[in-house]
């Protein structure tokens, strides 16, 4: 399995592809430097493979690297940030 993660700022989302096919996305709304993560979706055929965690981790690290902050509204991102307190510094 070959996974590639990318940020698509023009579409306000992060995407992970597996073997060339989109498997997961995390969408956000941007207000200043605050990224409000409002939705994640995993292709049902790809659930249980750890892709959502990989994608959200990438997205939150990317937000941090660019000097941004993250507001989790999506239940998955809320849970992820609750469990991974290393992101408390960027949480709104």
TORKOLMI-388724 format. One record per residue: residue in three letters; chain; x, y, z of N, C-alpha, C, O in turn. Coordinates in steps of 0.2 Angstrom, whole numbers, padded with zeros to 4 digits. Layout:
// TORKOLMI-388724
> Ala  A  X  Y  Z  X  Y  Z  X  Y  Z  X  Y  Z
...
// end
This chain:
// TORKOLMI-388724
> Unk  A  0004  -0006  0000  0000  0000  0000  0004  0006  0000  0009  0007  0004
> Unk  A  0004  0010  -0005  0007  0017  -0006  0003  0023  -0004  -0002  0024  -0008
> Unk  A  0004  0026  0001  -0001  0032  0003  0003  0038  0002  0009  0039  0004
> Unk  A  0000  0043  -0001  0002  0050  -0002  -0003  0055  0001  -0009  0055  0000
> Unk  A  0000  0060  0005  -0004  0065  0009  -0002  0071  0006  0003  0073  0004
> Unk  A  -0008  0076  0004  -0006  0082  0002  -0011  0087  0004  -0017  0085  0006
> Unk  A  -0010  0093  0004  -0014  0099  0006  -0016  0102  -0001  -0012  0104  -0005
> Unk  A  -0023  0103  -0001  -0026  0107  -0007  -0029  0113  -0004  -0035  0113  -0003
> Unk  A  -0025  0118  -0003  -0028  0125  0000  -0033  0128  -0004  -0038  0131  -0002
> Unk  A  -0033  0127  -0011  -0038  0130  -0015  -0045  0127  -0014  -0050  0130  -0016
> Unk  A  -0045  0121  -0011  -0051  0117  -0010  -0052  0116  -0002  -0057  0113  0000
> Unk  A  -0048  0120  0002  -0049  0119  0009  -0049  0112  0012  -0054  0111  0015
> Unk  A  -0044  0108  0010  -0044  0101  0012  -0037  0098  0012  -0033  0100  0008
> Unk  A  -0037  0093  0016  -0031  0088  0016  -0034  0082  0013  -0039  0080  0015
> Unk  A  -0029  0078  0009  -0031  0072  0006  -0026  0067  0006  -0020  0069  0006
> Unk  A  -0028  0061  0007  -0023  0055  0007  -0026  0051  0001  -0031  0049  0001
> Unk  A  -0021  0049  -0003  -0022  0044  -0008  -0018  0038  -0007  -0013  0038  -0004
> Unk  A  -0022  0032  -0008  -0019  0026  -0008  -0019  0022  -0015  -0024  0021  -0018
> Unk  A  -0013  0020  -0017  -0012  0017  -0023  -0015  0021  -0029  -0019  0019  -0033
> Unk  A  -0015  0028  -0028  -0017  0033  -0033  -0024  0034  -0033  -0027  0038  -0037
> Unk  A  -0028  0032  -0028  -0035  0034  -0027  -0036  0037  -0021  -0034  0035  -0015
> Unk  A  -0041  0042  -0021  -0042  0046  -0015  -0046  0041  -0010  -0051  0038  -0011
> Unk  A  -0043  0041  -0004  -0046  0037  0001  -0049  0041  0007  -0053  0038  0011
> Unk  A  -0046  0047  0009  -0048  0050  0015  -0047  0058  0013  -0043  0060  0010
> Unk  A  -0052  0062  0016  -0051  0069  0016  -0053  0072  0023  -0057  0069  0026
> Unk  A  -0050  0078  0024  -0052  0082  0030  -0052  0089  0027  -0048  0092  0025
> Unk  A  -0058  0092  0028  -0060  0098  0026  -0060  0103  0032  -0061  0102  0037
> Unk  A  -0059  0110  0030  -0058  0115  0035  -0061  0121  0032  -0061  0122  0026
> Unk  A  -0062  0126  0036  -0064  0133  0034  -0058  0137  0037  -0056  0136  0043
> Unk  A  -0056  0142  0034  -0050  0146  0036  -0053  0153  0038  -0056  0156  0034
> Unk  A  -0051  0156  0044  -0053  0162  0046  -0046  0165  0049  -0045  0163  0055
> Unk  A  -0043  0169  0045  -0036  0172  0047  -0032  0166  0047  -0030  0163  0042
> Unk  A  -0029  0164  0053  -0024  0159  0054  -0027  0153  0057  -0024  0148  0058
> Unk  A  -0034  0153  0058  -0038  0147  0061  -0041  0143  0056  -0045  0145  0052
> Unk  A  -0039  0137  0057  -0042  0131  0052  -0047  0128  0056  -0045  0124  0061
> Unk  A  -0053  0129  0054  -0059  0125  0058  -0060  0119  0054  -0063  0119  0049
> Unk  A  -0058  0113  0057  -0059  0107  0054  -0066  0104  0055  -0068  0103  0061
> Unk  A  -0070  0104  0050  -0077  0102  0051  -0079  0096  0048  -0085  0094  0049
> Unk  A  -0075  0092  0045  -0077  0086  0042  -0071  0081  0040  -0066  0084  0037
> Unk  A  -0072  0075  0041  -0067  0070  0038  -0071  0064  0035  -0077  0063  0038
> Unk  A  -0069  0062  0030  -0072  0056  0027  -0067  0051  0025  -0062  0053  0022
> Unk  A  -0069  0045  0026  -0064  0039  0024  -0068  0035  0019  -0074  0033  0021
> Unk  A  -0065  0033  0013  -0069  0028  0009  -0070  0022  0013  -0066  0019  0016
> Unk  A  -0076  0019  0013  -0078  0014  0017  -0074  0008  0016  -0072  0004  0021
> Unk  A  -0071  0007  0010  -0067  0001  0009  -0060  0002  0012  -0056  -0003  0013
> Unk  A  -0058  0008  0014  -0052  0009  0017  -0052  0010  0025  -0047  0012  0028
> Unk  A  -0058  0010  0028  -0058  0011  0035  -0055  0006  0039  -0054  0000  0037
> Unk  A  -0052  0008  0045  -0049  0003  0049  -0041  0002  0047  -0038  -0002  0050
> Unk  A  -0039  0006  0043  -0032  0005  0041  -0027  0011  0044  -0021  0011  0042
> Unk  A  -0030  0015  0048  -0026  0020  0051  -0025  0027  0047  -0021  0031  0048
> Unk  A  -0029  0027  0041  -0028  0033  0037  -0030  0039  0040  -0027  0044  0039
> Unk  A  -0036  0039  0043  -0038  0045  0046  -0033  0048  0051  -0032  0054  0051
> Unk  A  -0030  0044  0055  -0025  0047  0060  -0019  0050  0056  -0017  0055  0058
> Unk  A  -0017  0046  0051  -0011  0048  0047  -0013  0055  0044  -0009  0060  0044
> Unk  A  -0019  0056  0041  -0021  0062  0038  -0021  0068  0043  -0019  0073  0042
> Unk  A  -0025  0067  0048  -0026  0072  0053  -0019  0074  0056  -0018  0080  0057
> Unk  A  -0015  0069  0058  -0008  0071  0060  -0004  0075  0055  -0001  0080  0057
> Unk  A  -0005  0074  0049  -0001  0078  0044  -0004  0085  0044  0000  0090  0044
> Unk  A  -0011  0085  0044  -0014  0092  0043  -0012  0096  0049  -0011  0102  0048
> Unk  A  -0013  0093  0055  -0011  0097  0061  -0004  0099  0061  -0002  0105  0063
> Unk  A  0001  0095  0059  0008  0097  0059  0009  0102  0054  0013  0107  0054
> Unk  A  0005  0102  0048  0006  0107  0043  0003  0114  0045  0006  0119  0044
> Unk  A  -0002  0114  0049  -0005  0120  0052  0000  0123  0056  0001  0129  0056
> Unk  A  0003  0119  0060  0008  0122  0065  0014  0124  0062  0016  0130  0063
> Unk  A  0016  0121  0057  0022  0123  0053  0021  0130  0049  0026  0134  0048
> Unk  A  0015  0131  0047  0013  0137  0044  0011  0143  0049  0009  0148  0047
> Unk  A  0012  0141  0056  0010  0146  0061  0003  0147  0062  0001  0152  0065
> Unk  A  -0001  0142  0060  -0008  0143  0061  -0011  0139  0067  -0007  0137  0071
> Unk  A  -0017  0140  0068  -0021  0136  0074  -0026  0132  0071  -0028  0133  0066
> Unk  A  -0028  0127  0075  -0034  0123  0073  -0039  0123  0078  -0039  0122  0084
> Unk  A  -0045  0123  0075  -0052  0122  0079  -0055  0116  0077  -0057  0116  0071
> Unk  A  -0055  0111  0081  -0059  0105  0079  -0066  0105  0080  -0068  0106  0086
> Unk  A  -0070  0104  0075  -0077  0103  0076  -0079  0096  0074  -0084  0093  0077
> Unk  A  -0076  0093  0069  -0077  0086  0067  -0076  0082  0073  -0070  0082  0076
> Unk  A  -0080  0077  0075  -0079  0073  0080  -0073  0069  0080  -0069  0068  0085
> Unk  A  -0071  0067  0074  -0064  0063  0074  -0058  0068  0076  -0054  0065  0079
> Unk  A  -0058  0074  0073  -0053  0078  0075  -0053  0080  0082  -0048  0081  0085
> Unk  A  -0059  0081  0085  -0059  0083  0092  -0056  0077  0096  -0052  0078  0100
> Unk  A  -0058  0071  0094  -0056  0065  0098  -0048  0064  0097  -0044  0063  0102
> Unk  A  -0046  0065  0091  -0039  0065  0089  -0035  0070  0093  -0029  0068  0096
> Unk  A  -0037  0076  0094  -0033  0081  0097  -0034  0080  0105  -0029  0082  0109
> Unk  A  -0039  0077  0107  -0040  0076  0114  -0035  0070  0116  -0032  0071  0122
> Unk  A  -0033  0066  0112  -0029  0060  0113  -0021  0062  0112  -0017  0059  0115
> Unk  A  -0020  0067  0108  -0014  0069  0106  -0013  0076  0108  -0013  0081  0104
> Unk  A  -0011  0077  0114  -0011  0083  0118  -0004  0087  0115  -0004  0093  0117
> Unk  A  0000  0084  0111  0005  0088  0108  0003  0094  0104  0007  0098  0102
> Unk  A  -0004  0093  0102  -0006  0099  0098  -0010  0104  0102  -0013  0108  0099
> Unk  A  -0010  0104  0108  -0013  0109  0113  -0011  0116  0111  -0015  0120  0112
> Unk  A  -0005  0117  0109  -0002  0123  0108  -0005  0127  0102  -0005  0133  0101
> Unk  A  -0009  0123  0097  -0012  0126  0092  -0019  0126  0092  -0023  0128  0087
> Unk  A  -0022  0123  0097  -0029  0122  0098  -0033  0128  0100  -0030  0131  0104
> Unk  A  -0038  0129  0096  -0042  0135  0098  -0048  0133  0102  -0053  0137  0104
// end
